Amino acid sequence: MPESGKPADDSGREIVNFGSVTSKNRRGTIHCITIIGQVEGHFILPSQNKATKYEHIIPQLVAVEESEEIEGLLVILNTVGGDVEAGLAIAEMIASMRKPTVSLVLGGGHSIGVPLAVCAKHSFIVPTATMTIHPVRMNGLIIGVPQTFSYFEKIQDRIIAFITENSHIAGDRLKQLMFKTGELTTDIGSVLQGEEAQREGLIDSLGGLSSALDELYRMIGEQRAKEQAQP
């Protein structure tokens, strides 16, 4: 047991329990979180599902923002979507952070994964990754009344507003992609590969882990210089 009283394998425990790790070198101290599988919200998913629990992610984000040691956040995404409210809550928290943030889409950033991909100050996607954009869908009992469809529309408007505010894609173009027919089997929407997502303005840059880290360290360097310049 180290003098601090913490177990020596804290970083390993972070990876196993929460899919996160804190890394430190001369360029800066960063915290990395992974959002994989389905984003789990108010209902527990079956045990065989890979899931990211929002009650794990939200406290980590608060700790990162308030930490005097951590200087930046790297968010790695490979998600099929999940709970809309939980995903949007996480995205809003990341977007409102003062510290440098970078996201990297690997594999996929589908459905509510799109707001999670664009919420960082700079976003990356690898060439082989895809992003699926489609209208809001809901499982379970749905009451077929006008109020239900009005509620769906309001949720969708919130998501569209968030994506357009945190990326370079226009709202009209996003709606075109969202309601496109003939591309998804038994569904409407679009699948954008890495280069397409970057070209549409949804993602800032095409690149992998090294590119994402370089950008995050560059932002950290700018933040350090700004703090040193303050009287």
TIKOLTI-262821 format. One record per residue: residue number from 0; x, y, z of N, C-alpha, C in turn. Coordinates in nm, 2 decimals, padded with zeros to 4 digits, always signed. Atoms other than C-alpha are relative to their C-alpha. Layout:
// TIKOLTI-262821
VEXMI num    n_X    n_Y    n_Z   ca_X   ca_Y   ca_Z    c_X    c_Y    c_Z
VEXMI NUM      X      Y      Z      X      Y      Z      X      Y      Z
...
// end
This chain:
// TIKOLTI-262821
VEXMI num    n_X    n_Y    n_Z   ca_X   ca_Y   ca_Z    c_X    c_Y    c_Z
VEXMI   0 +00.08 -00.12 +00.00 +00.00 +00.00 +00.00 +00.09 +00.12 +00.00
VEXMI   1 -00.08 -00.12 +00.00 +00.15 +00.34 -00.10 -00.03 +00.09 +00.12
VEXMI   2 +00.01 -00.10 -00.11 +00.19 +00.63 +00.15 -00.14 +00.07 -00.01
VEXMI   3 +00.12 -00.08 +00.02 -00.12 +00.80 +00.00 -00.12 -00.08 +00.06
VEXMI   4 +00.11 +00.08 -00.05 -00.33 +00.51 +00.14 -00.08 -00.07 -00.11
VEXMI   5 +00.08 +00.06 +00.11 -00.46 +00.41 -00.21 +00.07 -00.12 -00.05
VEXMI   6 -00.06 +00.12 +00.05 -00.40 +00.07 -00.36 +00.09 +00.03 -00.12
VEXMI   7 -00.09 -00.02 +00.11 -00.11 +00.05 -00.61 -00.06 -00.02 -00.13
VEXMI   8 +00.06 +00.03 +00.13 -00.34 -00.08 -00.88 -00.13 +00.08 -00.03
VEXMI   9 +00.12 -00.09 +00.02 -00.59 +00.21 -00.88 -00.03 +00.02 -00.15
VEXMI  10 +00.02 -00.02 +00.14 -00.54 +00.27 -01.25 -00.06 -00.12 -00.07
VEXMI  11 +00.05 +00.12 +00.05 -00.60 -00.09 -01.33 -00.15 -00.02 +00.04
VEXMI  12 +00.14 +00.02 -00.05 -00.92 -00.09 -01.12 -00.09 +00.10 -00.07
VEXMI  13 +00.08 -00.09 +00.08 -01.04 +00.22 -01.30 -00.04 -00.06 -00.14
VEXMI  14 +00.03 +00.06 +00.13 -01.01 +00.04 -01.63 -00.10 -00.11 +00.01
VEXMI  15 +00.09 +00.12 -00.02 -01.18 -00.28 -01.51 -00.14 +00.05 +00.04
VEXMI  16 +00.13 -00.04 -00.05 -01.47 -00.10 -01.33 -00.07 +00.10 -00.08
VEXMI  17 +00.06 -00.11 +00.06 -01.53 +00.21 -01.53 +00.04 +00.02 -00.15
VEXMI  18 -00.05 -00.03 +00.13 -01.34 +00.18 -01.86 +00.07 +00.13 -00.01
VEXMI  19 -00.06 -00.13 +00.00 -01.14 +00.48 -01.77 +00.14 -00.01 +00.05
VEXMI  20 -00.13 +00.00 -00.05 -00.78 +00.57 -01.70 +00.05 +00.14 +00.00
VEXMI  21 -00.07 -00.13 +00.00 -00.57 +00.88 -01.61 +00.15 -00.02 -00.03
VEXMI  22 -00.14 +00.02 +00.05 -00.24 +00.92 -01.79 +00.07 +00.13 +00.02
VEXMI  23 -00.08 -00.12 -00.02 +00.04 +01.17 -01.70 +00.13 -00.01 -00.06
VEXMI  24 -00.14 -00.01 +00.06 +00.35 +01.28 -01.89 +00.03 +00.15 +00.00
VEXMI  25 -00.04 -00.14 +00.00 +00.54 +01.60 -01.95 -00.09 +00.09 -00.08
VEXMI  26 +00.08 -00.09 +00.09 +00.29 +01.72 -02.21 -00.13 +00.03 +00.07
VEXMI  27 +00.12 -00.03 -00.08 +00.00 +01.70 -01.96 -00.06 -00.12 +00.06
VEXMI  28 +00.07 +00.11 -00.06 -00.23 +01.49 -01.75 -00.14 -00.01 -00.05
VEXMI  29 +00.14 +00.02 +00.06 -00.54 +01.35 -01.92 -00.07 -00.11 +00.06
VEXMI  30 +00.09 +00.11 -00.05 -00.83 +01.14 -01.82 -00.07 -00.05 -00.13
VEXMI  31 +00.06 +00.06 +00.12 -00.97 +00.89 -02.08 -00.12 -00.08 +00.05
VEXMI  32 +00.12 +00.09 -00.03 -01.33 +00.75 -02.06 -00.04 -00.06 -00.13
VEXMI  33 +00.05 +00.07 +00.12 -01.48 +00.50 -02.30 -00.15 -00.01 +00.01
VEXMI  34 +00.15 +00.01 +00.01 -01.85 +00.50 -02.41 -00.02 -00.11 -00.10
VEXMI  35 +00.01 +00.12 +00.09 -01.92 +00.15 -02.55 -00.13 -00.06 +00.01
VEXMI  36 +00.12 +00.08 +00.00 -02.21 -00.07 -02.64 -00.12 +00.10 +00.01
VEXMI  37 +00.12 -00.08 -00.02 -02.55 +00.08 -02.53 +00.02 +00.10 +00.12
VEXMI  38 +00.00 -00.09 -00.12 -02.58 +00.39 -02.31 -00.12 -00.04 +00.08
VEXMI  39 +00.10 +00.04 -00.08 -02.78 +00.27 -02.02 -00.06 +00.11 +00.08
VEXMI  40 +00.06 -00.12 -00.07 -03.03 +00.51 -01.87 -00.07 -00.05 +00.13
VEXMI  41 +00.08 +00.03 -00.12 -03.31 +00.46 -01.61 -00.03 -00.15 +00.02
VEXMI  42 +00.03 +00.14 +00.00 -03.36 +00.09 -01.70 +00.12 -00.08 -00.02
VEXMI  43 -00.12 +00.09 +00.01 -03.10 -00.18 -01.64 -00.02 -00.09 -00.12
VEXMI  44 +00.00 +00.08 +00.11 -03.01 -00.36 -01.96 +00.03 -00.15 +00.04
VEXMI  45 -00.03 +00.14 -00.03 -02.98 -00.75 -01.98 +00.15 -00.01 +00.02
VEXMI  46 -00.14 +00.02 -00.04 -02.65 -00.88 -01.84 +00.09 -00.03 -00.12
VEXMI  47 -00.08 +00.03 +00.11 -02.53 -01.00 -02.18 +00.03 +00.12 -00.09
VEXMI  48 -00.02 -00.13 +00.08 -02.54 -00.64 -02.32 +00.12 +00.07 +00.05
VEXMI  49 -00.10 -00.10 -00.03 -02.23 -00.43 -02.33 -00.06 +00.13 +00.03
VEXMI  50 +00.07 -00.12 -00.03 -02.34 -00.11 -02.16 +00.09 +00.10 +00.07
VEXMI  51 -00.07 -00.11 -00.08 -02.21 +00.23 -02.04 -00.11 +00.06 +00.09
VEXMI  52 +00.10 -00.05 -00.09 -02.39 +00.34 -01.73 +00.02 +00.15 +00.03
VEXMI  53 -00.01 -00.15 -00.01 -02.46 +00.71 -01.71 +00.03 +00.04 +00.15
VEXMI  54 -00.03 -00.03 -00.14 -02.43 +00.70 -01.33 +00.15 -00.02 +00.03
VEXMI  55 -00.14 +00.01 -00.02 -02.07 +00.60 -01.37 +00.07 +00.11 -00.07
VEXMI  56 -00.07 -00.11 +00.08 -01.98 +00.86 -01.64 -00.02 +00.14 +00.06
VEXMI  57 +00.02 -00.14 -00.05 -02.14 +01.17 -01.48 +00.08 +00.03 +00.12
VEXMI  58 -00.09 -00.04 -00.11 -01.95 +01.16 -01.15 +00.15 +00.01 -00.05
VEXMI  59 -00.13 -00.01 +00.06 -01.63 +01.10 -01.35 +00.02 +00.14 -00.06
VEXMI  60 -00.02 -00.13 +00.06 -01.69 +01.41 -01.55 +00.01 +00.12 +00.10
VEXMI  61 -00.01 -00.10 -00.10 -01.75 +01.62 -01.24 +00.14 +00.00 +00.06
VEXMI  62 -00.13 +00.02 -00.06 -01.43 +01.48 -01.09 +00.11 +00.06 -00.09
VEXMI  63 -00.10 -00.06 +00.10 -01.23 +01.57 -01.41 +00.00 +00.15 +00.00
VEXMI  64 +00.02 -00.15 +00.01 -01.37 +01.92 -01.42 +00.06 +00.07 +00.12
VEXMI  65 -00.04 -00.07 -00.12 -01.29 +01.99 -01.06 +00.15 -00.04 +00.04
VEXMI  66 -00.13 +00.04 -00.04 -00.95 +01.81 -01.04 +00.11 +00.11 -00.04
VEXMI  67 -00.11 -00.09 +00.03 -00.64 +02.03 -01.01 +00.11 -00.06 -00.07
VEXMI  68 -00.11 +00.07 +00.08 -00.42 +01.77 -01.17 -00.04 -00.03 -00.14
VEXMI  69 +00.04 +00.04 +00.14 -00.62 +01.65 -01.47 -00.02 +00.13 -00.09
VEXMI  70 +00.00 -00.12 +00.09 -00.58 +01.90 -01.76 -00.08 -00.02 -00.13
VEXMI  71 +00.08 +00.02 +00.12 -00.78 +01.74 -02.04 -00.07 -00.13 +00.00
VEXMI  72 +00.08 +00.12 +00.01 -01.04 +01.47 -02.13 +00.00 -00.05 -00.14
VEXMI  73 +00.01 +00.07 +00.13 -01.03 +01.22 -02.41 -00.12 -00.10 +00.01
VEXMI  74 +00.11 +00.08 +00.00 -01.36 +01.05 -02.49 +00.01 -00.10 -00.12
VEXMI  75 -00.01 +00.10 +00.10 -01.34 +00.72 -02.69 -00.14 -00.06 -00.02
VEXMI  76 +00.14 +00.05 +00.03 -01.67 +00.61 -02.86 +00.00 -00.12 -00.09
VEXMI  77 +00.04 +00.11 +00.09 -01.79 +00.28 -03.00 -00.13 -00.05 +00.05
VEXMI  78 +00.13 +00.03 -00.06 -02.16 +00.28 -02.93 -00.11 -00.02 -00.10
VEXMI  79 +00.11 +00.03 +00.09 -02.48 +00.16 -03.09 -00.12 +00.09 +00.04
VEXMI  80 +00.10 -00.09 -00.04 -02.68 +00.43 -02.91 -00.05 -00.04 +00.14
VEXMI  81 +00.06 +00.04 -00.13 -02.92 +00.37 -02.62 -00.10 +00.11 +00.05
VEXMI  82 +00.09 -00.10 -00.06 -03.11 +00.59 -02.38 +00.02 +00.14 -00.04
VEXMI  83 -00.02 -00.14 +00.06 -03.17 +00.93 -02.54 +00.03 +00.10 +00.11
VEXMI  84 -00.01 -00.09 -00.11 -03.21 +01.12 -02.21 +00.14 -00.01 +00.07
VEXMI  85 -00.13 +00.02 -00.07 -02.90 +00.97 -02.05 +00.12 +00.04 -00.09
VEXMI  86 -00.10 -00.04 +00.10 -02.69 +01.01 -02.37 +00.01 +00.15 -00.01
VEXMI  87 +00.00 -00.14 +00.02 -02.79 +01.37 -02.41 +00.05 +00.07 +00.13
VEXMI  88 -00.05 -00.06 -00.13 -02.72 +01.44 -02.04 +00.15 +00.00 +00.01
VEXMI  89 -00.15 +00.01 +00.01 -02.36 +01.31 -02.08 +00.06 +00.10 -00.10
VEXMI  90 -00.05 -00.09 +00.11 -02.31 +01.51 -02.40 -00.01 +00.14 +00.05
VEXMI  91 +00.01 -00.14 -00.05 -02.44 +01.83 -02.24 +00.11 +00.03 +00.11
VEXMI  92 -00.10 -00.02 -00.11 -02.20 +01.78 -01.94 +00.14 +00.02 -00.07
VEXMI  93 -00.13 -00.01 +00.06 -01.90 +01.73 -02.17 +00.01 +00.13 -00.07
VEXMI  94 +00.01 -00.13 +00.08 -02.00 +02.03 -02.39 +00.02 +00.12 +00.09
VEXMI  95 -00.01 -00.11 -00.09 -02.01 +02.25 -02.08 +00.12 +00.01 +00.08
VEXMI  96 -00.13 +00.00 -00.08 -01.67 +02.16 -01.94 +00.09 +00.12 -00.05
VEXMI  97 -00.09 -00.11 +00.03 -01.41 +02.44 -01.93 +00.14 -00.06 -00.05
VEXMI  98 -00.13 +00.06 +00.03 -01.11 +02.20 -01.97 +00.00 -00.05 -00.15
VEXMI  99 -00.01 +00.05 +00.13 -00.99 +02.08 -02.31 -00.06 -00.14 -00.01
VEXMI 100 +00.06 +00.13 +00.02 -01.19 +01.79 -02.45 +00.01 -00.04 -00.14
VEXMI 101 -00.01 +00.05 +00.13 -01.14 +01.57 -02.75 -00.07 -00.14 -00.01
VEXMI 102 +00.07 +00.13 +00.02 -01.36 +01.28 -02.88 +00.06 -00.07 -00.12
VEXMI 103 -00.05 +00.08 +00.11 -01.26 +00.99 -03.10 -00.10 -00.12 -00.02
VEXMI 104 +00.10 +00.11 +00.04 -01.51 +00.76 -03.28 +00.08 -00.11 -00.06
VEXMI 105 -00.05 +00.12 +00.05 -01.39 +00.41 -03.33 -00.11 -00.10 -00.02
VEXMI 106 +00.11 +00.10 +00.02 -01.61 +00.14 -03.48 -00.13 +00.07 -00.04
VEXMI 107 +00.13 -00.06 +00.03 -01.94 +00.33 -03.45 -00.04 +00.11 +00.10
VEXMI 108 +00.06 -00.10 -00.09 -02.11 +00.64 -03.31 -00.14 +00.01 -00.04
VEXMI 109 +00.13 +00.00 +00.06 -02.47 +00.56 -03.38 -00.11 +00.06 +00.09
VEXMI 110 +00.12 -00.05 -00.07 -02.80 +00.72 -03.28 +00.04 +00.11 +00.10
VEXMI 111 -00.04 -00.10 -00.10 -02.74 +00.91 -02.95 +00.15 +00.01 +00.01
VEXMI 112 -00.15 -00.01 +00.01 -02.37 +00.84 -03.01 +00.04 +00.12 -00.08
VEXMI 113 -00.04 -00.12 +00.08 -02.38 +01.13 -03.26 +00.02 +00.13 +00.09
VEXMI 114 -00.03 -00.11 -00.09 -02.43 +01.40 -02.99 +00.12 -00.02 +00.09
VEXMI 115 -00.12 +00.03 -00.08 -02.17 +01.23 -02.78 +00.13 +00.02 -00.07
VEXMI 116 -00.12 -00.02 +00.09 -01.92 +01.24 -03.07 +00.03 +00.15 -00.02
VEXMI 117 -00.03 -00.14 +00.04 -01.97 +01.61 -03.14 +00.01 +00.09 +00.12
VEXMI 118 +00.01 -00.09 -00.12 -01.99 +01.74 -02.78 +00.14 +00.05 +00.05
VEXMI 119 -00.14 -00.05 -00.04 -01.61 +01.77 -02.73 +00.04 +00.12 -00.08
VEXMI 120 -00.04 -00.12 +00.07 -01.43 +02.08 -02.83 +00.07 -00.03 -00.14
VEXMI 121 -00.05 +00.04 +00.13 -01.26 +01.89 -03.11 -00.03 -00.15 -00.02
VEXMI 122 +00.04 +00.14 +00.02 -01.39 +01.56 -03.26 +00.08 -00.07 -00.11
VEXMI 123 -00.07 +00.08 +00.10 -01.21 +01.28 -03.46 -00.08 -00.12 -00.03
VEXMI 124 +00.06 +00.13 +00.03 -01.32 +00.98 -03.64 +00.10 -00.08 -00.09
VEXMI 125 -00.09 +00.08 +00.08 -01.12 +00.69 -03.79 -00.07 -00.03 -00.13
VEXMI 126 +00.06 +00.02 +00.13 -01.17 +00.62 -04.16 -00.10 -00.11 -00.01
VEXMI 127 +00.09 +00.12 +00.01 -01.34 +00.28 -04.10 -00.12 +00.01 +00.09
VEXMI 128 +00.11 -00.01 -00.09 -01.58 +00.40 -03.84 -00.12 +00.05 -00.07
VEXMI 129 +00.13 -00.05 +00.06 -01.95 +00.48 -03.92 -00.08 +00.07 +00.11
VEXMI 130 +00.09 -00.07 -00.09 -02.21 +00.71 -03.77 -00.14 -00.02 -00.07
VEXMI 131 +00.13 +00.02 +00.05 -02.58 +00.62 -03.81 -00.09 +00.11 +00.06
VEXMI 132 +00.09 -00.11 -00.04 -02.83 +00.91 -03.81 -00.14 -00.04 -00.03
VEXMI 133 +00.14 +00.04 +00.03 -03.20 +00.83 -03.78 -00.09 +00.08 +00.10
VEXMI 134 +00.09 -00.07 -00.09 -03.51 +00.98 -03.61 -00.01 -00.07 +00.14
VEXMI 135 +00.02 +00.06 -00.14 -03.59 +00.92 -03.24 -00.09 -00.12 -00.01
VEXMI 136 +00.09 +00.12 -00.01 -03.73 +00.57 -03.17 -00.02 -00.03 +00.14
VEXMI 137 +00.02 +00.04 -00.14 -03.88 +00.43 -02.86 -00.06 -00.14 +00.01
VEXMI 138 +00.05 +00.14 -00.02 -03.94 +00.08 -02.73 -00.11 +00.00 +00.11
VEXMI 139 +00.10 +00.02 -00.10 -04.23 -00.05 -02.52 -00.13 +00.06 -00.05
VEXMI 140 +00.14 -00.05 +00.03 -04.59 +00.07 -02.50 +00.00 +00.15 -00.04
VEXMI 141 +00.01 -00.13 +00.05 -04.66 +00.38 -02.70 -00.15 +00.03 -00.02
VEXMI 142 +00.14 -00.04 +00.02 -05.00 +00.56 -02.68 -00.01 +00.08 -00.12
VEXMI 143 +00.01 -00.07 +00.13 -05.11 +00.66 -03.02 -00.09 +00.12 +00.00
VEXMI 144 +00.07 -00.12 -00.01 -05.22 +01.01 -02.95 +00.09 +00.12 -00.05
VEXMI 145 -00.08 -00.11 +00.05 -05.11 +01.35 -03.09 +00.11 +00.05 +00.10
VEXMI 146 -00.10 -00.04 -00.10 -04.93 +01.43 -02.76 +00.13 -00.08 -00.01
VEXMI 147 -00.12 +00.09 +00.01 -04.70 +01.13 -02.81 +00.09 +00.05 -00.11
VEXMI 148 -00.08 -00.04 +00.11 -04.59 +01.25 -03.15 +00.06 +00.14 +00.02
VEXMI 149 -00.05 -00.13 -00.04 -04.55 +01.60 -03.02 +00.12 -00.01 +00.09
VEXMI 150 -00.11 +00.02 -00.09 -04.32 +01.47 -02.75 +00.12 -00.05 -00.07
VEXMI 151 -00.11 +00.05 +00.08 -04.11 +01.27 -03.00 +00.06 +00.12 -00.08
VEXMI 152 -00.05 -00.11 +00.08 -04.08 +01.59 -03.21 +00.09 +00.09 +00.08
VEXMI 153 -00.08 -00.08 -00.09 -03.96 +01.79 -02.91 +00.14 -00.06 +00.03
VEXMI 154 -00.13 +00.06 -00.03 -03.69 +01.54 -02.82 +00.09 +00.01 -00.12
VEXMI 155 -00.08 -00.01 +00.12 -03.58 +01.53 -03.18 +00.06 +00.14 -00.03
VEXMI 156 -00.04 -00.14 +00.02 -03.56 +01.91 -03.20 +00.12 +00.03 +00.09
VEXMI 157 -00.11 -00.02 -00.09 -03.34 +01.91 -02.89 +00.13 -00.06 -00.05
VEXMI 158 -00.12 +00.06 +00.05 -03.10 +01.66 -03.04 +00.06 +00.07 -00.12
VEXMI 159 -00.05 -00.07 +00.12 -03.08 +01.84 -03.37 +00.06 +00.13 +00.04
VEXMI 160 -00.06 -00.13 -00.04 -03.02 +02.17 -03.20 +00.14 -00.02 +00.07
VEXMI 161 -00.13 +00.03 -00.06 -02.74 +02.02 -02.99 +00.10 -00.04 -00.10
VEXMI 162 -00.10 +00.05 +00.10 -02.57 +01.85 -03.28 +00.05 +00.12 -00.09
VEXMI 163 -00.04 -00.12 +00.08 -02.58 +02.17 -03.50 +00.08 +00.10 +00.07
VEXMI 164 -00.07 -00.10 -00.08 -02.46 +02.39 -03.22 +00.14 -00.05 +00.03
VEXMI 165 -00.13 +00.05 -00.04 -02.16 +02.16 -03.15 +00.08 -00.06 -00.12
VEXMI 166 -00.07 +00.05 +00.12 -02.06 +02.07 -03.51 -00.01 +00.11 -00.11
VEXMI 167 +00.00 -00.10 +00.11 -02.04 +02.24 -03.85 -00.11 -00.04 -00.10
VEXMI 168 +00.10 +00.04 +00.09 -02.34 +02.07 -04.01 -00.13 +00.08 +00.02
VEXMI 169 +00.12 -00.08 +00.00 -02.65 +02.27 -04.10 -00.12 -00.08 +00.05
VEXMI 170 +00.11 +00.07 -00.05 -02.98 +02.18 -03.94 -00.08 -00.07 -00.11
VEXMI 171 +00.08 +00.05 +00.12 -03.16 +02.13 -04.28 +00.07 -00.13 -00.06
VEXMI 172 -00.08 +00.11 +00.05 -02.88 +01.90 -04.40 -00.01 -00.12 +00.10
VEXMI 173 +00.01 +00.10 -00.09 -02.89 +01.70 -04.08 -00.14 -00.07 +00.00
VEXMI 174 +00.13 +00.06 +00.02 -03.27 +01.65 -04.12 -00.01 -00.09 -00.13
VEXMI 175 +00.00 +00.08 +00.13 -03.22 +01.53 -04.48 +00.06 -00.14 +00.02
VEXMI 176 -00.07 +00.12 -00.03 -02.97 +01.27 -04.36 -00.09 -00.09 +00.10
VEXMI 177 +00.08 +00.07 -00.10 -03.20 +01.17 -04.07 -00.12 -00.07 -00.06
VEXMI 178 +00.12 +00.06 +00.06 -03.51 +01.11 -04.29 +00.02 -00.06 -00.14
VEXMI 179 -00.03 +00.06 +00.13 -03.34 +00.96 -04.59 -00.05 -00.14 -00.01
VEXMI 180 +00.05 +00.14 +00.02 -03.50 +00.65 -04.73 +00.09 -00.08 -00.10
VEXMI 181 -00.07 +00.09 +00.10 -03.35 +00.35 -04.91 +00.14 -00.04 +00.04
VEXMI 182 -00.13 +00.03 -00.05 -03.03 +00.33 -04.71 +00.01 -00.11 +00.11
VEXMI 183 +00.01 +00.09 -00.11 -03.12 +00.15 -04.39 -00.11 -00.10 -00.02
VEXMI 184 +00.10 +00.10 +00.01 -03.31 -00.18 -04.40 -00.11 +00.02 +00.10
VEXMI 185 +00.12 -00.01 -00.09 -03.66 -00.15 -04.25 +00.01 +00.13 +00.09
VEXMI 186 -00.01 -00.12 -00.08 -03.57 +00.20 -04.13 +00.03 +00.12 -00.09
VEXMI 187 -00.04 -00.11 +00.07 -03.51 +00.55 -04.24 +00.12 +00.07 +00.07
VEXMI 188 -00.12 -00.06 -00.06 -03.18 +00.74 -04.19 +00.12 -00.02 -00.09
VEXMI 189 -00.12 +00.01 +00.08 -02.82 +00.75 -04.31 +00.11 -00.06 +00.08
VEXMI 190 -00.12 +00.05 -00.06 -02.49 +00.58 -04.24 +00.11 +00.07 -00.07
VEXMI 191 -00.11 -00.08 +00.05 -02.19 +00.80 -04.28 +00.13 -00.07 +00.05
VEXMI 192 -00.13 +00.05 -00.04 -01.84 +00.65 -04.29 +00.09 +00.12 +00.04
VEXMI 193 -00.09 -00.10 -00.06 -01.54 +00.84 -04.14 +00.02 +00.12 -00.09
VEXMI 194 -00.03 -00.12 +00.09 -01.45 +01.06 -04.44 -00.13 +00.08 -00.03
VEXMI 195 +00.13 -00.06 +00.03 -01.82 +01.13 -04.52 -00.04 +00.09 +00.12
VEXMI 196 +00.04 -00.08 -00.12 -01.89 +01.24 -04.16 +00.08 +00.13 +00.02
VEXMI 197 -00.09 -00.12 -00.01 -01.59 +01.48 -04.17 -00.04 +00.10 -00.11
VEXMI 198 +00.03 -00.09 +00.11 -01.69 +01.61 -04.51 -00.14 +00.07 +00.02
VEXMI 199 +00.13 -00.06 -00.02 -02.05 +01.68 -04.40 +00.01 +00.10 +00.12
VEXMI 200 -00.01 -00.09 -00.10 -01.92 +01.88 -04.11 -00.05 -00.05 +00.14
VEXMI 201 +00.05 +00.06 -00.13 -02.05 +01.64 -03.84 +00.12 -00.01 +00.09
VEXMI 202 -00.13 +00.02 -00.08 -01.69 +01.56 -03.72 +00.10 +00.09 -00.05
VEXMI 203 -00.10 -00.10 +00.04 -01.40 +01.80 -03.72 +00.11 -00.05 -00.08
VEXMI 204 -00.12 +00.05 +00.07 -01.11 +01.58 -03.83 -00.01 -00.15 -00.02
VEXMI 205 -00.02 +00.14 +00.02 -01.03 +01.24 -03.97 +00.14 -00.04 +00.06
VEXMI 206 -00.12 +00.04 -00.07 -00.77 +01.06 -03.76 -00.02 -00.10 +00.11
VEXMI 207 +00.01 +00.11 -00.10 -00.69 +00.80 -03.50 +00.05 +00.05 +00.14
VEXMI 208 -00.04 -00.03 -00.13 -00.55 +00.79 -03.15 +00.11 +00.10 +00.01
VEXMI 209 -00.11 -00.09 -00.01 -00.23 +00.97 -03.21 -00.04 +00.14 -00.03
VEXMI 210 +00.04 -00.14 +00.04 -00.40 +01.26 -03.38 -00.09 +00.06 +00.11
VEXMI 211 +00.09 -00.05 -00.11 -00.66 +01.29 -03.10 +00.08 +00.04 +00.11
VEXMI 212 -00.08 -00.03 -00.11 -00.39 +01.29 -02.84 +00.08 +00.13 -00.03
VEXMI 213 -00.07 -00.12 +00.04 -00.18 +01.55 -03.03 -00.08 +00.12 +00.01
VEXMI 214 +00.09 -00.12 -00.01 -00.48 +01.78 -03.05 -00.03 +00.03 +00.14
VEXMI 215 +00.03 -00.03 -00.15 -00.56 +01.74 -02.68 +00.12 +00.06 +00.07
VEXMI 216 -00.12 -00.06 -00.06 -00.20 +01.81 -02.58 +00.02 +00.14 -00.05
VEXMI 217 -00.01 -00.13 +00.05 -00.20 +02.11 -02.81 -00.09 +00.10 +00.07
VEXMI 218 +00.10 -00.09 -00.07 -00.51 +02.25 -02.64 +00.04 +00.02 +00.15
VEXMI 219 -00.05 -00.02 -00.13 -00.36 +02.18 -02.30 +00.12 +00.10 +00.01
VEXMI 220 -00.11 -00.10 +00.01 -00.05 +02.37 -02.40 -00.05 +00.14 -00.01
VEXMI 221 +00.06 -00.13 +00.01 -00.26 +02.67 -02.50 -00.06 +00.04 +00.13
VEXMI 222 +00.06 -00.03 -00.13 -00.45 +02.65 -02.17 +00.11 +00.04 +00.10
VEXMI 223 -00.11 -00.04 -00.09 -00.12 +02.65 -01.98 +00.05 +00.13 -00.03
VEXMI 224 -00.05 -00.13 +00.04 +00.01 +02.95 -02.17 -00.09 +00.11 +00.04
VEXMI 225 +00.09 -00.10 -00.04 -00.31 +03.14 -02.11 +00.00 +00.02 +00.15
VEXMI 226 +00.00 -00.02 -00.15 -00.30 +03.07 -01.73 +00.13 +00.07 +00.04
VEXMI 227 -00.13 -00.06 -00.04 +00.07 +03.17 -01.71 +00.00 +00.15 -00.04
VEXMI 228 +00.00 -00.14 +00.04 -00.01 +03.50 -01.89 -00.09 +00.08 +00.09
VEXMI 229 +00.08 -00.07 -00.09 -00.27 +03.59 -01.64 +00.08 +00.06 +00.12
VEXMI 230 -00.07 -00.07 -00.11 -00.15 +03.84 -01.37 -00.03 -00.07 +00.13
// end
